[in-house]
Amino acid sequence: MSAIRRIRLGRAPNCSSLGNVVNVLLWAQPAVAALWVAAEAWSVRRRRPEPDGGETRAIDEPPALVSTSPDNGAPHEAHVQVTRACALPCPSCHIEPEAHGAHVPLAEVAARFDGLAARGVFHVAVGGGEALSHPELGAIADAAHRAGLSIGLTTSGVGELAPTARFDQVNVSLDAVGEGFRKARGYAGAERALAAIRRLARTAARVGVNIVLDRDTFEALPETVAAAVAAGAVDVHLLRLKPVGRAVGEYAERRLTAEQAMAVWPRLVSLIERFPGVDFRVDCAMTPFLAAHGLSPQRMAAFGWTGCHGGDALVALDPAGAESACSFVSGPVDASWREGVTHGACADCAWRSLCRGGCHAVARHLTGSLMVPDPECPRVLALGAA
C-alpha cells in the first residue's frame, strides 16, 4: 500500500476552503503522526486513481480526502451556482443577482453533478444567488448524493430552511452582528442569521458561518465568532473580500489594511485558543497573509492546503453551466492556472507551489493582469514590486 501523502479534513460549504483548516497548523507533531496512522484504517466510500499510480480516497467519518499522490489528477471540489435569484442588497456579493432571477432546473443540476462525479470530483458546494429560493433545493442535495458527491451549502438564512437537512454541511453568512451586520450586508439581518444557525444546529449535519473580512468586520471578528459559536456553529470560514461584482466600487475603502492582513494569523491563533471545539478555515485567497508569518509549507501541503488551485483542486460552474477556474474569475480554465505565478516576488517564494501567486481576482482588479503576484501579499509589499 502506498504511503499517505496528504489529508484534507472536512467538507467545505463554499468554494476554495476545502482542506484549509487552520487548527492543524498549531498541532504538535505527535498529533499529526497519530492522524496519519489512524487514516490508514478509515472506511473508504470512494476511490479515485491518480495519474502517478496513487489514489485519493473519500472518507465520510471523519469527513476527509486522503491521498497517496502528491498531485491532483482532477478537481476535488466544484462550486455550483443553482440560481441567480436573491433580493438581498449585500455589497460584497460577487455576482449581480436578481430578485426574480432564474433557477437552474433540477434535471440540469443533476446532470452537472453526474458530469462532475464522472470526472472524479468528490464534493460540490452549492450557492447562488440565494440557494434557499430554489424550489427544489432538497432534491438538489439528493441528486448530489445519488451521484456519489458530498454537498455543502452557503446561505443568508433568509428563506425556508427545511431542505437544508439533506446537506452534509450548511454555512450561514454572518459577517458581523448588530449594526456591524447592517453595514456589511446592507440590511439588518444579524438576528435572523443567528436564528437560522440555531435552527440548523438542531437539524443539519454540520453548521458553520462564512465571514467576509473587510476593515470593519475584521475588527469585530471576536464578537462575531462568539455569537456564532453560542448559536451552534462549529465551523468558521474566513473569506477575503474580492473586487468582483458588487464589491468592485468600494473595494479600495473596504479591503483589509496591510496591518490587518498581517494580523490575520495572530487573530486566528487567539480564536482557536478561545474556541477549542471549533474548526477555523480560510479561503484560498488568504494564503499570502498566513505565509507571511513563516508557517510551515510542508505542514500546509501535508494537510492539502489550497492556495489558488483554481482549475486544479477546484472548479466553478455558473448558472448557465459555464466552467471557470474559480467563482471570482470568468473564462475557461487553461494551463496558466495550474502553474500559477512564477515571476517577481513569487519566483523564489517557499510557498509558491501552495499559494500560486495569491488571489488572481485581486491581481487583475489592481493591475489589469491576471497572472501576476498578488499586490496585497505582504511579501510583495515588503519587496516593493510585483
C-alpha positions in Angstrom: 0.0 0.0 0.0 1.3 3.4 -0.9 2.1 5.9 1.9 -0.3 8.7 2.6 0.9 12.0 1.2 -1.9 14.4 2.1 -5.0 14.6 4.2 -7.7 17.2 3.6 -10.0 17.5 6.5 -13.7 18.4 6.4 -16.3 19.4 3.8 -16.4 23.0 2.8 -19.8 24.5 2.1 -18.3 27.2 -0.2 -15.7 27.2 -2.9 -12.0 27.4 -2.1 -11.7 26.4 1.6 -11.7 22.6 1.4 -8.7 21.5 3.3 -7.7 24.9 4.7 -8.3 24.0 8.3 -6.1 26.5 10.3 -6.2 24.5 13.5 -3.9 21.8 12.2 -1.1 24.3 11.7 -0.9 24.5 15.5 -0.9 20.8 16.2 2.1 19.1 17.8 4.0 16.7 15.5 2.9 13.6 17.5 -0.8 14.5 16.9 -0.1 14.8 13.2 1.7 11.4 13.2 -1.2 9.8 15.0 -3.6 11.1 12.5 -1.7 9.6 9.6 -1.7 6.2 11.4 -5.4 6.4 12.1 -6.2 7.4 8.5 -5.0 4.0 7.2 -8.0 2.4 8.9 -10.7 4.9 7.9 -13.6 3.4 6.0 -13.4 4.5 2.3 -16.5 5.5 0.5 -15.0 6.2 -2.9 -11.6 5.9 -4.5 -10.1 7.9 -7.4 -7.0 6.7 -9.2 -4.4 9.5 -9.8 -2.1 9.6 -12.9 1.0 8.7 -10.9 -0.4 5.5 -9.7 -1.6 6.8 -6.4 -5.2 7.4 -5.3 -7.4 9.8 -3.5 -9.9 8.3 -1.0 -13.2 9.9 0.1 -13.9 9.3 3.7 -17.2 10.0 5.4 -16.2 9.7 9.1 -14.3 11.8 9.7 -15.0 13.8 6.6 -11.8 13.9 4.7 -9.9 13.3 1.5 -6.9 11.1 1.9 -4.4 10.9 -0.9 -1.3 8.8 -1.7 -0.5 11.1 -4.6 1.3 14.5 -4.3 -0.7 15.9 -7.1 -4.3 16.2 -8.4 -5.4 14.2 -11.4 -8.8 16.1 -11.4 -10.6 18.7 -9.3 -11.7 17.6 -5.8 -14.3 20.3 -5.4 -16.8 22.2 -7.5 -18.7 25.4 -6.7 -22.1 25.1 -8.5 -24.5 28.1 -8.7 -28.1 26.8 -8.8 -29.9 30.2 -9.1 -29.5 33.8 -9.8 -32.4 34.7 -7.6 -31.7 36.9 -4.5 -33.4 40.1 -3.3 -30.8 41.0 -0.7 -28.6 44.0 -1.2 -25.3 42.6 0.1 -22.5 44.9 -1.2 -19.9 42.1 -1.1 -21.8 39.8 -3.4 -19.6 38.5 -6.2 -22.4 38.2 -8.7 -25.2 40.5 -9.8 -28.3 38.5 -8.6 -31.8 39.5 -9.4 -34.8 39.4 -7.1 -36.7 37.2 -9.5 -33.6 35.6 -11.2 -33.9 32.2 -12.9 -33.4 28.9 -11.1 -31.4 26.2 -12.8 -33.8 23.3 -13.4 -33.3 20.3 -11.2 -32.6 18.0 -14.2 -29.8 20.3 -15.4 -28.3 20.5 -11.9 -28.4 16.7 -11.6 -26.8 16.3 -15.0 -24.0 18.7 -14.0 -23.4 16.7 -10.8 -23.2 13.4 -12.8 -20.7 15.0 -15.1 -18.6 16.3 -12.2 -18.7 12.9 -10.5 -17.6 11.2 -13.7 -14.5 13.5 -13.8 -13.6 12.4 -10.2 -14.9 15.4 -8.2 -15.8 14.4 -4.7 -17.6 17.5 -3.3 -19.9 20.2 -4.6 -20.6 23.5 -2.9 -23.9 24.9 -3.8 -24.7 28.6 -3.9 -26.5 31.3 -5.8 -28.0 33.9 -5.6 -29.8 32.7 -2.5 -30.0 28.9 -2.8 -32.9 28.7 -0.4 -35.0 30.4 -3.0 -34.7 27.3 -5.3 -38.0 25.4 -5.1 -36.2 22.0 -5.4 -33.3 22.6 -3.1 -33.8 19.4 -1.1 -33.9 17.4 -4.4 -30.7 19.0 -5.4 -29.0 17.6 -2.3 -30.5 14.2 -3.1 -29.1 14.4 -6.7 -25.6 15.1 -5.4 -25.8 12.1 -3.1 -27.0 9.8 -5.9 -24.0 10.9 -7.9 -21.7 9.9 -5.1 -20.9 13.5 -4.1 -21.0 15.2 -0.7 -22.7 18.6 -0.8 -22.4 21.8 1.1 -24.5 25.0 1.1 -23.9 28.6 1.7 -26.9 30.7 2.6 -28.0 34.0 4.1 -30.6 32.1 6.2 -33.4 34.1 4.6 -35.9 31.5 3.3 -37.2 28.0 4.0 -34.6 26.1 6.0 -36.3 22.6 5.9 -34.5 21.3 2.8 -31.1 22.0 4.3 -31.3 18.9 6.5 -30.4 16.9 3.4 -27.0 18.7 3.1 -23.7 17.5 4.6 -22.8 21.0 5.8 -24.5 24.3 5.8 -22.9 27.7 6.4 -24.7 30.9 7.1 -23.2 34.2 6.0 -22.6 36.3 9.2 -20.0 39.0 8.6 -20.8 40.8 11.9 -23.5 41.2 14.5 -25.7 44.1 15.4 -25.1 47.3 13.5 -22.0 45.8 12.0 -24.1 43.3 10.1 -26.2 46.0 8.6 -23.2 48.0 7.5 -21.5 44.9 6.0 -24.6 43.3 4.4 -26.8 46.3 3.6 -29.7 45.2 5.7 -30.5 44.5 9.4 -30.3 40.7 9.4 -28.0 39.6 12.2 -30.7 38.2 14.5 -32.3 36.4 11.6 -29.0 34.8 10.6 -28.3 33.8 14.2 -31.8 32.3 14.5 -31.1 30.3 11.3 -27.8 29.0 12.8 -29.7 27.9 16.0 -32.3 26.1 14.0 -29.8 24.5 11.6 -27.7 23.3 14.5 -30.7 21.2 15.6 -31.3 19.7 12.1 -28.3 19.9 9.8 -25.3 17.5 9.9 -22.8 20.3 10.5 -23.3 24.1 10.7 -20.9 26.9 10.3 -20.6 30.6 9.3 -18.9 32.4 6.5 -17.4 35.8 7.5 -16.2 38.1 4.7 -13.4 40.2 6.1 -13.2 43.9 5.5 -11.8 46.7 7.6 -14.8 46.8 9.9 -15.7 43.1 10.1 -12.1 42.2 10.9 -12.1 44.4 14.0 -15.4 42.9 15.1 -14.3 39.3 14.5 -14.0 38.0 18.1 -17.6 39.3 18.8 -18.9 37.7 15.7 -17.3 34.4 16.3 -18.5 34.3 19.9 -22.1 34.9 18.8 -21.9 32.3 16.0 -20.5 29.7 18.4 -23.1 30.4 21.0 -25.8 29.9 18.4 -24.3 26.4 17.5 -21.7 27.0 14.7 -18.8 24.5 14.8 -17.1 25.8 11.6 -15.9 29.3 11.0 -14.8 30.2 7.4 -12.9 33.5 6.9 -13.2 34.8 3.4 -11.2 37.6 1.8 -13.2 40.4 0.2 -12.9 40.1 -3.6 -13.1 43.0 -6.0 -15.8 41.3 -8.1 -19.5 42.0 -8.7 -21.0 44.5 -6.3 -17.7 44.8 -4.3 -15.8 46.5 -7.1 -16.9 50.1 -6.4 -16.0 50.2 -2.7 -13.1 47.7 -2.7 -10.3 50.2 -2.1 -12.1 51.6 1.0 -13.3 48.2 2.4 -10.3 45.9 1.8 -8.1 44.9 4.7 -5.3 47.3 5.5 -1.8 45.9 5.3 -1.6 45.9 9.1 -4.9 43.9 9.3 -3.6 41.4 6.8 -0.6 40.8 8.9 -2.8 40.5 12.0 -5.0 37.7 10.5 -2.7 34.9 11.7 -2.4 36.1 15.4 -6.1 36.8 15.5 -6.8 33.2 14.3 -4.5 31.8 16.9 -6.3 33.6 19.7 -9.7 32.5 18.4 -8.6 28.8 18.2 -7.4 29.0 21.7 -10.6 30.6 22.9 -12.9 28.2 21.0 -11.1 24.9 21.0 -14.0 22.9 19.7 -14.4 24.9 16.5 -12.7 24.4 13.2 -11.4 27.6 11.6 -10.8 27.7 7.9 -9.6 30.4 5.5 -10.3 30.6 1.8 -7.5 30.2 -0.8 -7.0 34.0 -1.2 -5.9 34.3 2.5 -2.8 32.1 2.0 -0.4 35.0 1.4 -1.4 36.5 4.8 -0.6 33.3 6.6 2.6 32.5 4.7 4.0 35.9 5.7 4.3 34.6 9.2 6.6 31.7 8.1 4.1 28.9 8.7 5.5 25.6 7.6 4.8 25.0 3.9 5.4 21.3 4.5 2.7 21.2 7.1 0.3 23.1 4.9 1.0 20.8 1.9 0.5 17.7 4.1 -3.0 18.9 5.0 -3.9 19.6 1.4 -3.8 23.4 1.7 -5.3 25.1 -1.3 -3.9 28.4 -2.1 -5.1 29.4 -5.6 -5.8 26.0 -7.0 -8.5 27.3 -9.4 -8.9 24.8 -12.2 -6.9 22.3 -10.4 -8.3 21.3 -7.0 -11.4 23.2 -7.7 -13.6 24.5 -10.5 -16.8 26.6 -10.7 -20.0 26.3 -12.7 -22.2 29.4 -13.2 -26.0 29.2 -13.7 -25.6 28.6 -17.4 -23.2 25.7 -16.8 -20.1 27.6 -18.0 -17.0 26.4 -16.2 -14.3 28.6 -14.8 -11.2 28.2 -12.6 -12.9 29.8 -9.6 -16.1 31.7 -8.7 -14.5 35.1 -8.9 -12.9 35.0 -12.4 -14.8 34.0 -15.5 -13.5 32.3 -18.6 -12.2 28.8 -19.3 -9.5 27.1 -17.4 -6.1 27.0 -19.0 -2.6 25.7 -18.1 -1.5 29.0 -16.6 -3.9 28.5 -13.6 -2.3 25.2 -12.7 1.2 26.6 -12.9 0.4 29.8 -11.1 2.6 32.9 -10.9 6.3 32.1 -11.3 8.0 35.5 -11.6 8.6 38.6 -9.5 8.2 38.1 -5.7 6.8 34.6 -6.3 9.8 33.3 -8.1 11.8 32.2 -5.1 9.0 32.1 -2.5 8.9 28.9 -0.4 5.0 29.0 -0.5 4.7 29.4 -4.3 3.5 25.9 -5.1 0.8 26.3 -2.4 -0.2 29.9 -2.9 0.4 30.1 -6.7 0.6 33.8 -6.6 -2.2 34.8 -4.3 -5.6 35.9 -5.4 -5.8 36.4 -9.2 -9.1 38.3 -8.9 -7.4 40.9 -6.7 -4.4 41.0 -9.1 -6.5 41.6 -12.1 -8.5 44.3 -10.4 -5.5 46.2 -9.2 -3.1 45.7 -12.1 -5.2 44.7 -15.1 -3.2 41.4 -15.3 -4.4 38.0 -14.0 -1.2 36.1 -13.6 1.0 38.5 -11.6 1.9 38.4 -7.9 -1.0 39.5 -5.6 -0.3 43.2 -4.9 -1.7 42.8 -1.4 0.6 40.0 -0.5 2.8 41.1 2.5 5.9 39.6 0.7 5.1 41.6 -2.4 4.6 44.8 -0.4 7.8 44.2 1.5 9.8 43.7 -1.6 8.2 46.8 -3.2 7.5 45.1 -6.5 5.1 42.7 -8.2 
